[in-house]
Amino acid sequence: MLHVDLDQFIAAVEVLRRPELAGKAVIVGGRGDPAERAVVSTASYEARAYGVGSGMPLRIAARKVPDAVILPVDQEAYLAASDKVMSVLRSQPGATVQVLGWDEAFVGVQDEDPEAYARQLQQAVLAETQLHCSVGIGDTLVRAKVATTFGKPAGVYWLTAENWLDVMGSRPTIELWGVGTKVSARLAKLGIRTVAELAVANPDDLVPEFGPKMGPWYAQLGRGDGARTVDDTPWVARGHSRETTFQQDLTEPGQIDGAVRELAAHVLEDVAAEGRPVVGLTLKVRYAPFTTKTYARKIPETADPAEVLARALELVARIEPGHPIRLLGLRAEMTMPENSRQGHTPTRSGW
């Protein structure tokens, strides 16, 4: 199985539209104004060399690279480019394509020379879209996904059971797909700091910290094990969310109430297009200067917009009074069709 990851995708799309930007530090985020509150969506390799990364506040990125070209996010352009790439992947001989996002997908194929197939695939994507991609080859989805990081930019890399620990064993657990800062810190509390240490951990010893499902899964992840099948079953959204970063902090109850109502209106439009009832809500609140909390609740299954709004406003009561708010987000979880993928991510032994 192959993992195909487009290199500096959003920045690359912008360079295609503005060839004069080739070779320059390009940063994409928000409305392209570093004076506003926004974060970096992506940065070209030239900007990354200065330490700019996705999720970084735009004003800090601009400070790191004063001569960078900063552009606003153009979602429609990226969706169009992504659709074109995925069409190219699906057109490859014998390919089964499992889309993961705008810029990445798994490709399953039966071929005696996967590396030659990967390089041919890269050439096809480049010829049709003028975009470069890196390809990871693995005997599990996890290994293929991790392998791609070693192939960047525009390369091909193998990770299998034979070389997994040779390549990954001494690396910190945070370099695993699905392990972030918080999980790696919790593993470190258990004396597990490297991939090799996680690979030999007793799954039962992880259960008290992570639970009966996630504990064994993290042990499996350390070994690079997991699903070995690329599944092209169409992905169905579990929920829809919207969020807004405010240029001025919200401090008054009326401001907060109005902002949540506006978010709910947009979320309900997205939910209505799905035609499935809502079963849960999550309110995301980022307090100034930068502390984020979420407030969630299950609700009785309903397709009534007024009921969903009422339940969302009940979550507003859980907001800490007296704390200025710089961001609000609302997510609505929906019922899932019977034929949808099961599970959450392909790392967890399937969908």
Secondary structure as UniProt FT lines:
FT   STRAND          2..6
FT   TURN            7..8
FT   HELIX           9..17
FT   HELIX           19..21
FT   TURN            22..23
FT   STRAND          26..28
FT   TURN            30..31
FT   TURN            34..35
FT   STRAND          42..43
FT   HELIX           45..48
FT   TURN            49..51
FT   TURN            54..55
FT   HELIX           58..64
FT   TURN            66..67
FT   STRAND          69..71
FT   HELIX           75..90
FT   TURN            93..94
FT   STRAND          96..101
FT   TURN            102..103
FT   STRAND          104..108
FT   HELIX           114..129
FT   STRAND          133..138
FT   HELIX           141..151
FT   TURN            152..154
FT   STRAND          156..159
FT   TURN            161..163
FT   HELIX           164..168
FT   TURN            169..170
FT   HELIX           173..175
FT   TURN            177..178
FT   HELIX           181..189
FT   TURN            190..191
FT   HELIX           195..199
FT   HELIX           203..223
FT   STRAND          239..250
FT   HELIX           253..274
FT   STRAND          278..287
FT   TURN            288..290
FT   STRAND          291..302
FT   HELIX           305..316
FT   TURN            317..318
FT   TURN            321..322
FT   STRAND          325..334
FT   TURN            338..339
FT   TURN            346..349
//
